[in-house]
Amino acid sequence: MSLTRVILTSGRSVELTELRLSSTYGGMLEGYPCGLVNDMKIKGLLHTAERVFPTTPVHLVPPAREYPDQYSGAFGPVEVLPPVACVGSLHSAPLDPAHDPVLYRSSLTVIWFQPTPDVPHECDAEAGLREVDWAGLARDFEL
């Protein structure tokens, strides 16, 4: 049973079966959000996703980066990502038409950022998540 269903812009329906949410800057004790910090956060999410979902391809939806007019410190200008980091395990019908849809599914692990901790639902999901190239990124697997 899935948590929710997301409708991609391609029209494909995908099932979100696992979702991990975290605060983008949770636990940041010193410093400020900047390119270096954000790149480390993204690299950490990619590493975690690859470790937790080792048999599934992992895709990062490039996050929006904002540059508020604030004092720049030693690490460069302030750069802010959306406040919620998401790692989701998504599944759908098989990609290969030769695969029996009863025995095969396609899957992809996706990392994206969003402004709220809301679970994405159908067409209300973040645009970057809905625009994922499922046919080019997901992989079929046998149940």
N, C-alpha and C positions, 0 to 999 in steps of 0.2 A: 504494500500500500504506500502511496506517495504522500508527501506533505502537501504538494500543490502541483498544478500544471501551469506551464508557461507556453504561450503561443509565440513562436519565433516569427520574424517578419517574412520568412520564407513560407509560412503557413504550417510548418511542422509543429506538432504538439510534442513537448518534452515533459517528462515527469521529474520533479525535484524530489529525490529520495533521501537526501541528507543535506543539512545546511548548518554551517558553522559561522556564527557571527562574532565579531570582535570589534572593540573600539580601536579605531585607527591609531590613536595616540594614547591609548590606555597604558598606564605604567611608565609613561615618559616622565622621568623625575627631573631631568636637567635638559638644557638646550631649548630648541624651538623647532617647529616643523620647517624643514628645508629640503632641498633636493637630495642631499646625502641621506638624511633620515628616511625620507620617503622611499628612496631606492633600496635601502636596507630592509624596510618594512615589506616592500613588494618581494624582494629576494627571499625573505623569510617565509612569506606566504606560499611562494612557489615551491620552496624546499619542503615545507610541511605537507602541502597537497601531494607532491610526488611521493613522499614517504607514507602518507596515510592511504593513498589510492594508487598503489604501485602498478596496477595492471591497466590503468586508464590514462589516456592522454590528458594533459593539463593545458588549459588555455587561460591567459590573462587578458581580460578586457581592459585596454589602456584607460586608466582613470583620468578624470578631469583634474587639472592642477590649477589652483587659483593663486594669485600673487597679490595679496593685500598690501596696501601702502603702509608698511610698518618698517621699523628700524631693522636694517640688515646687520647681522652679527658676523662673527668670524667664519661661519660656514656658508655665507652667501645670503641671498634674499630669502625672505619668508615665503614658503611654498606650502600650500595646504591642500590635502586630499579630502574627499568626502569623509564624514566621521565614522562610517560603518564599513568594515572590511568583511567580505562574504566569500566563503568557499563552499561551493555546491556540487553535489554529485547528481548528474542528470542522466536520464535514460529515455530511450525512444524506440520506435520500431527499427528493425534492421535496415541498414543502408543498402546492402546488396539484395536485389530482388530475388536472387536465387536462394537466399537464406529463408528457411521456414520461420514465419513470424511467431510461431509457438515455441520454437527452440532457440531463437536468436533475439538479441536486443542490441542496440547501439548505445554507447555511453561516452561521456565526456565529463571531466572535472573542470569547472569554471571558477575563476577568481574574478570578482568585481567589487566595486565600491559603490555605496549608495548613501543618501542623506539620512535615512531613518532605519530603524531595526525591523521594519515591516517585512514579512515574508512576501516575495514576489508572487503575483497571481495573474495568470493568463496574459492579457494584453496590458496590464498595469505594471509590468516589470520594467526595470530600467532599460532605456533604449539600447545601451551597449550589450546587455544580456540578450535582448530580443534579436539583435543583429548578428549573433554568433553564426559563423559559417559551419553549420552542423555537418553537412556533407563533406566538407574539406577537413574537418578537425576530429570528429568522433570516430570511433572504431567499433565494429561489430564484435560481439562475443557470444559464445554458446552458453546457454543456461545450464 
